[in-house]
Amino acid sequence: MNIAIISRGEFLYSTQSLLRAGEARNHTMEVLNPNNFTLSVSSDKVILQYLDEIVDDIDAIIPRIGASNTFQGTSLVRQFEAAGVFSAVTSESILYSRDKWTCFQILAKAGIPVPNTVLGGYHTPEDLLKPFNGRPVIIKILEGTHGNGVILSESYRNALATVETLQTSGVKYVLQEFIAESEGADLRVIVVDGVVIAAMKRSCKEGDFRSNLHRGGSATAISLTYEEERVALKAAKALRLGVCGVDILQSQRGPLVLEVNSTPGLEGIETTTGKNVSKSIIGYLERNKR
């Protein structure tokens, strides 16, 4: 099978891990930079051109679309889909997972527990903060990733100033309850084709509240409870994600889905758990090839 990894980072750990896994299964693997594509349509077909060549021999793609390249990247994935090429993650699911508010709406509709969340920007800052009763609040920019654009306001005064600044700047954001009992830790669960492949618990470094590993957090492999696994699988299904990372907070009222990532990094989860997530992704493509 001819498999293309759509990525601007050819030498990143995740890309190289996927390349090795595909080659180990005797597939023809290549990395294609989404910035080098020209997309066009005619009256009867879609056309994909990479540099100076027409691309018409790909059986499946693995999108590794960065947040800063969401529009162009999803347009490319949609073009492949229109050409009949199977994608490990659909263009629609990437868009749904990238917008935090849209993601929360879909999860809530599916009955999946999430932290109490309020969409910002449509009322006065004072009214938006009323549901939190002066308690610490998390403020998140809608399309931030890797902990960027996430602010913990521990006082009403700080939260008010932050919200006023975001509204003045026209930035889209949400307000979310702070789950103190999670103690700066969350669970990262990798789901592939409706199965939990690996899970780890991430803990923030001292002085931070974000558990992202690239921010200095630490991780340990864990076994999920029945409810944690059920919630992770339900979240992946609700967003129609064949491959994803589901981030879960352990709260006093049970597991809460914090975020669903359509392009989860593989280095942390593979090195922490020893699980070959990339191999599972290749297997998923094999079962669904064009």
Backbone hydrogen bonds in HBPLUS format (Angstrom, degrees):
<---DONOR---> <-ACCEPTOR-->    atom                        ^
c    i                          cat <-CA-CA->   ^        H-A-AA   ^      H-
h    n   atom  resd res      DA  || num        DHA   H-A  angle D-A-AA Bond
n    s   type  num  typ     dist DA aas  dist angle  dist       angle   num
A0028-THR N   A0001-MET O   2.97 MM  27  6.12 149.7  2.07 145.1 154.4     1
A0059-ASP N   A0002-ASN O   2.91 MM  57  5.27 155.8  1.96 139.8 147.8     2
A0060-ALA N   A0002-ASN O   3.31 MM  58  6.73 149.0  2.41 157.3 159.7     3
A0003-ILE N   A0028-THR O   2.87 MM  25  6.14 168.0  1.89 166.4 170.2     4
A0030-GLU N   A0003-ILE O   3.15 MM  27  6.62 137.9  2.34 155.6 164.6     5
A0004-ALA N   A0060-ALA O   3.04 MM  56  6.53 158.7  2.08 153.0 157.8     6
A0062-ILE N   A0004-ALA O   2.88 MM  58  6.34 148.6  1.97 152.8 158.7     7
A0005-ILE N   A0030-GLU O   2.83 MM  25  6.23 164.8  1.85 161.1 166.1     8
A0032-LEU N   A0005-ILE O   2.90 MM  27  6.10 162.0  1.93 152.2 157.8     9
A0006-ILE N   A0062-ILE O   2.98 MM  56  6.01 153.9  2.05 131.6 140.0    10
A0064-ARG N   A0006-ILE O   2.79 MM  58  5.56 148.3  1.89 152.7 154.4    11
A0007-SER N   A0032-LEU O   3.04 MM  25  6.09 143.0  2.18 134.9 145.7    12
A0012-LEU N   A0009-GLY O   3.18 MM   3  5.37 170.2  2.19 113.0 115.6    13
A0016-GLN N   A0012-LEU O   3.06 MM   4  6.27 170.5  2.07 162.4 165.0    14
A0017-SER N   A0013-TYR O   2.83 MM   4  6.00 155.9  1.89 156.9 164.3    15
A0018-LEU N   A0014-SER O   3.07 MM   4  6.27 158.4  2.11 148.4 153.3    16
A0019-LEU N   A0015-THR O   2.98 MM   4  6.23 154.7  2.04 147.8 155.4    17
A0020-ARG N   A0016-GLN O   2.97 MM   4  6.20 165.4  1.99 150.5 153.5    18
A0021-ALA N   A0017-SER O   3.01 MM   4  6.20 158.5  2.06 145.6 151.8    19
A0022-GLY N   A0018-LEU O   2.96 MM   4  6.13 159.6  2.01 149.5 154.4    20
A0023-GLU N   A0019-LEU O   2.95 MM   4  6.13 166.5  1.97 155.3 159.2    21
A0024-ALA N   A0020-ARG O   2.93 MM   4  6.02 148.4  2.03 144.2 152.7    22
A0025-ARG N   A0022-GLY O   3.04 MM   3  5.19 140.6  2.20  99.8 111.4    23
A0027-HIS N   A0022-GLY O   3.05 MM   5  5.39 164.0  2.08 143.4 143.0    24
A0026-ASN N   A0023-GLU O   2.95 MM   3  4.87 157.9  2.00 108.1 109.4    25
A0036-ASN N   A0033-ASN O   2.94 MM   3  5.61 165.3  1.96 123.9 128.8    26
A0037-PHE N   A0034-PRO O   3.44 MM   3  5.69 166.6  2.46 111.2 111.6    27
A0051-LEU N   A0036-ASN O   3.03 MM  15  5.70 162.4  2.06 168.6 163.0    28
A0038-THR N   A0049-GLN O   2.75 MM  11  5.07 151.2  1.83 149.4 157.9    29
A0049-GLN N   A0038-THR O   3.02 MM  11  5.07 154.8  2.08 151.4 156.7    30
A0040-SER N   A0047-ILE O   3.13 MM   7  5.17 157.7  2.19 148.5 149.5    31
A0047-ILE N   A0040-SER O   2.75 MM   7  5.17 163.5  1.78 162.9 157.2    32
A0042-SER N   A0045-LYS O   2.88 MM   3  5.45 168.2  1.89 166.2 168.2    33
A0055-VAL N   A0048-LEU O   2.80 MM   7  5.45 173.2  1.81 151.5 153.1    34
A0050-TYR N   A0053-GLU O   2.71 MM   3  5.30 151.5  1.79 166.8 166.3    35
A0053-GLU N   A0050-TYR O   2.96 MM   3  5.30 172.5  1.97 131.9 132.3    36
A0061-ILE N   A0086-PHE O   2.86 MM  25  6.40 149.3  1.96 155.9 165.8    37
A0088-ALA N   A0061-ILE O   2.98 MM  27  6.35 159.6  2.03 159.7 165.4    38
A0069-ASN N   A0066-GLY O   2.96 MM   3  5.30 155.7  2.02 110.7 118.6    39
A0073-GLY N   A0069-ASN O   2.79 MM   4  5.64 155.7  1.84 152.5 161.0    40
A0074-THR N   A0070-THR O   2.85 MM   4  5.83 166.5  1.86 151.5 154.9    41
A0075-SER N   A0071-PHE O   3.04 MM   4  6.13 149.7  2.13 143.7 152.4    42
A0076-LEU N   A0072-GLN O   3.06 MM   4  6.30 149.7  2.15 144.3 151.8    43
A0077-VAL N   A0073-GLY O   3.00 MM   4  6.34 160.2  2.04 148.8 154.1    44
A0078-ARG N   A0074-THR O   2.90 MM   4  6.02 160.1  1.94 145.7 151.1    45
A0079-GLN N   A0075-SER O   3.02 MM   4  6.23 142.3  2.17 136.7 146.8    46
A0079-GLN N   A0076-LEU O   3.08 MM   3  5.01 119.6  2.46  92.7 108.0    47
A0080-PHE N   A0076-LEU O   3.03 MM   4  6.41 155.8  2.09 152.6 158.3    48
A0081-GLU N   A0077-VAL O   2.93 MM   4  6.24 157.9  1.98 149.4 156.0    49
A0082-ALA N   A0078-ARG O   2.90 MM   4  6.13 153.6  1.97 144.8 151.5    50
A0083-ALA N   A0079-GLN O   3.10 MM   4  6.34 133.6  2.32 137.0 149.2    51
A0083-ALA N   A0080-PHE O   3.02 MM   3  5.00 129.3  2.28  95.1 109.4    52
A0085-VAL N   A0080-PHE O   3.01 MM   5  5.33 165.5  2.03 148.7 144.6    53
A0084-GLY N   A0081-GLU O   2.96 MM   3  5.12 159.6  2.01 107.5 112.6    54
A0094-ILE N   A0090-THR O   3.08 MM   4  6.37 152.7  2.16 149.3 156.6    55
A0095-LEU N   A0091-SER O   3.17 MM   4  6.44 162.8  2.20 149.1 152.8    56
A0096-TYR N   A0092-GLU O   2.99 MM   4  6.25 160.8  2.03 150.6 156.1    57
A0097-SER N   A0093-SER O   2.98 MM   4  6.06 158.7  2.03 146.5 151.6    58
A0098-ARG N   A0094-ILE O   3.00 MM   4  6.07 146.0  2.12 146.3 155.3    59
A0099-ASP N   A0095-LEU O   3.40 MM   4  6.57 155.2  2.47 149.8 152.8    60
A0103-CYS N   A0099-ASP O   2.92 MM   4  6.11 162.3  1.95 159.9 165.8    61
A0100-LYS N   A0142-LEU O   3.16 MM  42  5.10 170.5  2.17 136.8 139.6    62
A0104-PHE N   A0100-LYS O   2.94 MM   4  6.19 159.3  1.98 149.0 153.8    63
A0105-GLN N   A0101-TRP O   2.91 MM   4  6.19 154.7  1.97 152.3 159.6    64
A0106-ILE N   A0102-THR O   3.04 MM   4  6.30 159.4  2.08 151.8 156.3    65
A0107-LEU N   A0103-CYS O   2.96 MM   4  6.21 161.3  2.00 152.5 158.1    66
A0108-ALA N   A0104-PHE O   2.86 MM   4  5.97 163.9  1.89 149.6 154.1    67
A0109-LYS N   A0105-GLN O   3.00 MM   4  6.15 158.2  2.04 145.3 151.3    68
A0110-ALA N   A0106-ILE O   3.14 MM   4  6.35 143.5  2.28 140.3 149.4    69
A0110-ALA N   A0107-LEU O   3.12 MM   3  5.14 123.9  2.45  94.8 109.0    70
A0112-ILE N   A0107-LEU O   2.98 MM   5  5.23 167.5  2.00 150.5 148.0    71
A0111-GLY N   A0108-ALA O   2.97 MM   3  5.05 160.0  2.01 107.0 112.3    72
A0257-VAL N   A0113-PRO O   2.88 MM 144  6.27 166.4  1.90 155.2 150.9    73
A0177-GLU N   A0116-ASN O   3.01 MM  61  5.61 158.3  2.05 159.4 165.9    74
A0118-VAL N   A0175-LEU O   2.76 MM  57  5.06 159.1  1.80 148.9 155.4    75
A0175-LEU N   A0118-VAL O   2.80 MM  57  5.06 164.8  1.82 153.3 158.6    76
A0120-GLY N   A0173-TYR O   3.00 MM  53  5.41 158.7  2.05 143.4 144.4    77
A0127-ASP N   A0124-THR O   3.05 MM   3  5.31 116.9  2.46 104.3 118.8    78
A0128-LEU N   A0124-THR O   3.04 MM   4  6.33 159.5  2.08 158.1 164.4    79
A0129-LEU N   A0125-PRO O   3.11 MM   4  6.25 144.3  2.24 145.2 153.2    80
A0130-LYS N   A0127-ASP O   3.28 MM   3  5.27 149.2  2.38  98.7 107.4    81
A0132-PHE N   A0129-LEU O   3.08 MM   3  5.67 151.9  2.16 117.9 126.0    82
A0133-ASN N   A0130-LYS O   3.10 MM   3  5.50 164.4  2.12 117.3 122.2    83
A0135-ARG N   A0132-PHE O   2.87 MM   3  5.57 167.7  1.89 130.9 134.2    84
A0137-VAL N   A0153-SER O   2.93 MM  16  5.39 158.8  1.97 149.7 154.1    85
A0153-SER N   A0137-VAL O   2.90 MM  16  5.39 174.8  1.91 167.4 165.7    86
A0138-ILE N   A0176-GLN O   2.75 MM  38  4.95 172.0  1.75 163.5 161.3    87
A0176-GLN N   A0138-ILE O   2.75 MM  38  4.95 151.3  1.83 152.4 157.8    88
A0139-ILE N   A0151-ILE O   2.79 MM  12  5.07 164.7  1.81 152.7 158.1    89
A0151-ILE N   A0139-ILE O   2.83 MM  12  5.07 163.5  1.85 150.8 156.4    90
A0140-LYS N   A0174-VAL O   2.95 MM  34  5.33 166.8  1.97 154.8 159.2    91
A0174-VAL N   A0140-LYS O   2.82 MM  34  5.33 148.1  1.92 146.8 157.5    92
A0141-ILE N   A0149-GLY O   2.90 MM   8  5.17 159.0  1.94 149.2 156.0    93
A0144-GLY N   A0141-ILE O   3.34 MM   3  5.56 172.2  2.35 117.9 116.5    94
A0142-LEU N   A0172-LYS O   3.10 MM  30  5.79 164.7  2.13 128.9 131.6    95
A0148-ASN N   A0145-THR O   2.86 MM   3  5.43 161.7  1.89 126.2 128.2    96
A0159-ALA N   A0155-SER O   3.03 MM   4  6.28 163.9  2.06 154.0 158.8    97
A0160-LEU N   A0156-TYR O   2.87 MM   4  6.02 160.9  1.90 153.1 158.2    98
A0161-ALA N   A0157-ARG O   3.07 MM   4  6.29 161.2  2.10 147.5 152.1    99
A0162-THR N   A0158-ASN O   2.99 MM   4  6.18 158.6  2.03 149.3 155.2   100
A0163-VAL N   A0159-ALA O   2.93 MM   4  6.11 167.7  1.94 155.3 158.4   101
A0164-GLU N   A0160-LEU O   2.96 MM   4  6.09 162.5  2.00 149.7 154.9   102
A0165-THR N   A0161-ALA O   3.05 MM   4  6.22 154.3  2.12 142.1 148.9   103
A0166-LEU N   A0162-THR O   2.99 MM   4  6.27 161.0  2.02 153.2 157.8   104
A0167-GLN N   A0163-VAL O   2.94 MM   4  6.12 163.5  1.97 154.1 158.4   105
A0168-THR N   A0164-GLU O   2.97 MM   4  6.10 155.6  2.03 144.5 151.4   106
A0169-SER N   A0165-THR O   3.02 MM   4  6.18 144.5  2.15 141.8 151.4   107
A0170-GLY N   A0166-LEU O   3.00 MM   4  6.12 111.8  2.48 135.5 151.9   108
A0171-VAL N   A0166-LEU O   2.98 MM   5  5.19 157.5  2.03 154.8 153.2   109
A0170-GLY N   A0167-GLN O   3.20 MM   3  5.02 150.6  2.29  95.1 103.9   110
A0182-SER N   A0179-ILE O   3.22 MM   3  5.86 158.7  2.27 114.9 121.1   111
A0183-GLU N   A0180-ALA O   3.02 MM   3  5.70 161.3  2.05 120.2 126.0   112
A0185-ALA N   A0182-SER O   3.08 MM   3  5.53 141.6  2.24 111.3 121.8   113
A0204-CYS N   A0184-GLY O   2.95 MM  20  5.40 143.3  2.09 139.5 151.2   114
A0186-ASP N   A0202-ARG O   2.95 MM  16  5.43 148.9  2.05 146.1 156.1   115
A0202-ARG N   A0186-ASP O   2.81 MM  16  5.43 161.3  1.84 161.5 167.1   116
A0187-LEU N   A0248-ILE O   2.77 MM  61  4.96 158.8  1.81 146.1 153.4   117
A0248-ILE N   A0187-LEU O   2.86 MM  61  4.96 156.0  1.92 140.4 148.6   118
A0188-ARG N   A0200-MET O   2.90 MM  12  5.46 162.9  1.92 158.4 164.2   119
A0200-MET N   A0188-ARG O   3.04 MM  12  5.46 151.8  2.12 145.0 154.0   120
A0189-VAL N   A0246-VAL O   2.88 MM  57  5.04 159.6  1.92 141.1 148.0   121
A0246-VAL N   A0189-VAL O   2.74 MM  57  5.04 164.6  1.76 151.0 153.5   122
A0190-ILE N   A0198-ALA O   2.91 MM   8  5.37 172.5  1.92 159.6 162.1   123
A0197-ILE N   A0190-ILE O   2.84 MM   7  5.65 161.8  1.87 156.9 163.1   124
A0191-VAL N   A0244-CYS O   2.95 MM  53  5.50 163.7  1.98 155.7 161.1   125
A0244-CYS N   A0191-VAL O   3.05 MM  53  5.50 147.4  2.16 153.5 159.6   126
A0192-VAL N   A0195-VAL O   2.91 MM   3  5.39 160.9  1.95 156.6 156.2   127
A0195-VAL N   A0192-VAL O   3.12 MM   3  5.39 143.0  2.26 107.2 117.5   128
A0193-ASP N   A0242-GLY O   2.66 MM  49  4.77 162.6  1.69 145.8 151.2   129
A0222-ILE N   A0199-ALA O   3.34 MM  23  5.94 166.1  2.36 129.5 129.5   130
A0201-LYS N   A0220-THR O   2.78 MM  19  5.39 161.8  1.81 161.5 164.8   131
A0220-THR N   A0201-LYS O   3.01 MM  19  5.39 146.9  2.13 140.7 150.9   132
A0203-SER N   A0218-SER O   2.82 MM  15  5.29 161.0  1.86 149.5 155.3   133
A0218-SER N   A0203-SER O   2.88 MM  15  5.29 150.8  1.97 148.8 156.8   134
A0208-ASP N   A0205-LYS O   3.14 MM   3  5.78 153.9  2.21 143.5 142.1   135
A0215-ARG N   A0212-ASN O   3.07 MM   3  5.46 155.2  2.14 109.0 116.8   136
A0217-GLY N   A0212-ASN O   3.39 MM   5  5.67 151.8  2.47 136.7 134.2   137
A0216-GLY N   A0213-LEU O   2.96 MM   3  5.32 153.4  2.03 118.5 119.2   138
A0229-GLU N   A0225-THR O   3.03 MM   4  6.25 165.1  2.05 155.3 158.8   139
A0230-ARG N   A0226-TYR O   2.94 MM   4  6.11 158.4  1.98 147.5 154.2   140
A0231-VAL N   A0227-GLU O   2.97 MM   4  6.11 160.2  2.01 148.2 152.7   141
A0232-ALA N   A0228-GLU O   3.07 MM   4  6.24 159.7  2.11 146.3 151.7   142
A0233-LEU N   A0229-GLU O   3.02 MM   4  6.22 167.4  2.04 155.5 158.1   143
A0234-LYS N   A0230-ARG O   2.96 MM   4  6.08 154.7  2.03 145.3 152.9   144
A0235-ALA N   A0231-VAL O   2.94 MM   4  6.11 151.0  2.03 146.7 153.9   145
A0236-ALA N   A0232-ALA O   3.10 MM   4  6.37 163.8  2.13 151.0 154.5   146
A0237-LYS N   A0233-LEU O   3.03 MM   4  6.21 157.3  2.08 145.2 151.5   147
A0238-ALA N   A0234-LYS O   2.90 MM   4  6.05 155.5  1.96 144.7 151.4   148
A0239-LEU N   A0235-ALA O   3.17 MM   4  6.40 153.1  2.25 150.2 155.6   149
A0241-LEU N   A0236-ALA O   2.95 MM   5  5.22 170.1  1.96 155.8 156.3   150
A0240-ARG N   A0237-LYS O   3.05 MM   3  4.80 153.9  2.12  98.6 106.6   151
A0245-GLY N   A0261-ASN O   2.86 MM  16  4.92 156.7  1.91 141.1 149.0   152
A0261-ASN N   A0245-GLY O   2.72 MM  16  4.92 172.6  1.73 155.1 157.0   153
A0247-ASP N   A0259-GLU O   2.85 MM  12  5.16 174.2  1.85 158.3 159.7   154
A0258-LEU N   A0247-ASP O   2.73 MM  11  5.39 158.3  1.78 146.4 152.9   155
A0249-LEU N   A0256-LEU O   2.74 MM   7  5.09 165.0  1.77 154.3 157.3   156
A0256-LEU N   A0249-LEU O   2.92 MM   7  5.09 157.5  1.97 145.9 153.1   157
A0251-SER N   A0254-GLY O   3.32 MM   3  5.12 150.4  2.42 115.1 122.1   158
A0254-GLY N   A0251-SER O   3.09 MM   3  5.12 160.9  2.13 109.9 110.6   159
A0270-GLU N   A0266-LEU O   2.93 MM   4  5.83 160.8  1.97 150.4 156.4   160
A0271-THR N   A0267-GLU O   2.98 MM   4  5.94 165.8  2.00 151.3 155.9   161
A0272-THR N   A0268-GLY O   2.97 MM   4  5.87 147.5  2.08 140.2 149.5   162
A0273-THR N   A0269-ILE O   3.04 MM   4  5.88 161.5  2.07 139.1 144.4   163
A0274-GLY N   A0270-GLU O   2.80 MM   4  5.16 140.4  1.96 131.5 141.8   164
A0280-SER N   A0277-VAL O   3.02 MM   3  5.17 118.6  2.41  99.2 114.3   165
A0281-ILE N   A0277-VAL O   3.03 MM   4  6.43 149.0  2.13 150.0 159.2   166
A0282-ILE N   A0278-SER O   2.99 MM   4  6.32 159.2  2.04 153.4 158.1   167
A0283-GLY N   A0279-LYS O   2.99 MM   4  6.22 155.7  2.05 144.9 151.9   168
A0284-TYR N   A0280-SER O   2.98 MM   4  6.24 145.4  2.10 141.2 150.3   169
A0285-LEU N   A0281-ILE O   3.09 MM   4  6.49 152.6  2.17 147.2 153.8   170
A0286-GLU N   A0282-ILE O   2.96 MM   4  6.29 156.4  2.02 150.6 157.4   171
A0287-ARG N   A0283-GLY O   3.13 MM   4  6.40 146.6  2.25 144.6 152.1   172
A0288-ASN N   A0285-LEU O   2.97 MM   3  5.13 147.3  2.08 103.2 113.6   173
